[in-house]
């Protein structure tokens, strides 16, 4: 009986440990490469939004400067209407940017191993 147990257990010589290690190494390299790509996408998005926040702060500062310089209520209304139009335009651009950024993140995420059609490639 002890002899049957010895023959049914795989020995180290029958296992392809080198192949397993190589496959694991390739998989880990692929994961690290794709995570680096996702990180790059996130850093790019973060930089774009930081620039956007700076632009909005500058626009708000200009609005306040113009508002402080008005001499009549009608001028204040005109300056405020201009600001509202500019703000609405920025909000629309933000909506487009959010959609674009979401698509970039999803695209980079689906290329991670095990996450979708490109997983086996």
Secondary structure as GFF3:
##gff-version 3
##sequence-region A 1 121
A	DSSP	alpha_helix	2	8	.	.	.	ID=ss1
A	DSSP	alpha_helix	17	69	.	.	.	ID=ss2
A	DSSP	alpha_helix	73	110	.	.	.	ID=ss3
A	DSSP	three_ten_helix	117	120	.	.	.	ID=ss4
###
